[in-house]
Every structure is written in C-alpha cells, then in structure tokens.
Amino acid sequence: MSYRMTDMMQHLLGYDSLGNNFSLISEPDRAFIEEVGVPRASGEVTCKCGSPYRIHPAVQGALWATRTCEGLVKL
C-alpha cells in the first residue's frame, strides 16, 4: 500500500483515511457533528471576524472540519 507523506503522518498520528481520530475529538465537537451536522462552505466565505474560512484551524480529531468563529464547517 503506498501512502503520500501526509497520509502516512496522519496514519501515524492515529487518524483514519477520512481524517478522523475519534479519541481526539472533544465531546462538544462530537455532539455538534452527530446532532447538528457540519455544513459545507467555500473557503472563500468571509467569517464574522473578516477573514476567509480557509485560514481558520482544522478541528482536532476531525481534519476535514474547520473551526470558524461561527461554528464548524466542511470546506
């Protein structure tokens, strides 16, 4: 099985192929993801802080999710 370098690093850090490490997702984030769901958004959307969503941090334990000032989104 061949891995790209980032895939290998994520695997070594305990993430699955979808970018999830359930042991690292906080309880509030897990509840939000399960109960509300995470809407999709463009990385160019402007957050209420004035910055585009794409420069906000990934959610620990769910690398596919981005934490904006307005909540979680999937870019």
C-alpha positions as MATLAB code, in Angstrom:
seq = 'MSYRMTDMMQHLLGYDSLGNNFSLISEPDRAFIEEVGVPRASGEVTCKCGSPYRIHPAVQGALWATRTCEGLVKL';
ca = [
       0.000    0.000    0.000;
       1.500    3.323   -0.967;
       0.899    6.433    1.107;
       1.573   10.051    0.364;
       3.686   11.652    3.105;
       0.721   13.483    4.669;
      -1.357   10.285    4.645;
       1.456    8.418    6.374;
       1.842   11.132    9.018;
      -1.912   11.202    9.664;
      -1.939    7.418    9.982;
       0.974    7.519   12.446;
      -0.918   10.141   14.479;
      -3.930    7.838   14.714;
      -6.161    9.331   12.010;
      -8.153    7.125    9.663;
      -8.322    7.626    5.884;
     -11.187   10.131    6.314;
      -9.189   12.369    8.662;
     -10.866   11.225   11.881;
      -9.240   10.344   15.185;
     -12.196    9.781   17.458;
     -10.056    9.730   20.593;
      -9.076   13.373   19.924;
     -12.485   14.858   19.089;
     -13.802   16.803   22.080;
     -17.220   15.900   23.477;
     -18.791   19.245   22.417;
     -17.437   18.835   18.867;
     -18.566   15.204   18.714;
     -22.060   16.165   19.881;
     -22.236   19.010   17.344;
     -21.111   16.747   14.500;
     -23.563   13.978   15.442;
     -26.593   16.105   16.362;
     -26.357   19.143   14.088;
     -24.089   18.048   11.273;
     -21.395   20.106    9.619;
     -22.459   22.295    6.694;
     -20.282   22.623    3.594;
     -18.902   26.028    2.745;
     -16.406   27.609    0.396;
     -13.033   28.520    1.830;
     -13.562   31.991    0.378;
     -16.604   32.745    2.567;
     -15.849   35.656    4.883;
     -16.200   34.849    8.582;
     -17.637   37.351   11.047;
     -14.032   38.125   12.049;
     -13.383   39.369    8.498;
     -11.041   36.543    7.446;
     -11.858   33.834    4.897;
     -12.864   30.444    6.300;
      -9.814   28.793    4.693;
      -7.373   30.373    7.158;
      -9.189   29.089   10.247;
      -7.820   25.994   12.032;
      -8.808   22.386   11.460;
     -10.749   20.692   14.237;
      -8.555   18.432   16.344;
      -9.599   14.863   15.682;
     -11.620   15.751   12.553;
      -9.204   17.198    9.999;
     -11.983   17.584    7.415;
     -13.765   20.130    9.657;
     -12.732   23.764   10.076;
     -13.437   25.781   13.215;
     -14.640   29.259   12.259;
     -15.770   31.992   14.633;
     -19.318   30.999   13.642;
     -19.021   27.244   14.242;
     -17.794   24.153   12.394;
     -17.861   23.860    8.601;
     -16.520   21.449    5.994;
     -14.603   23.227    3.254;
];
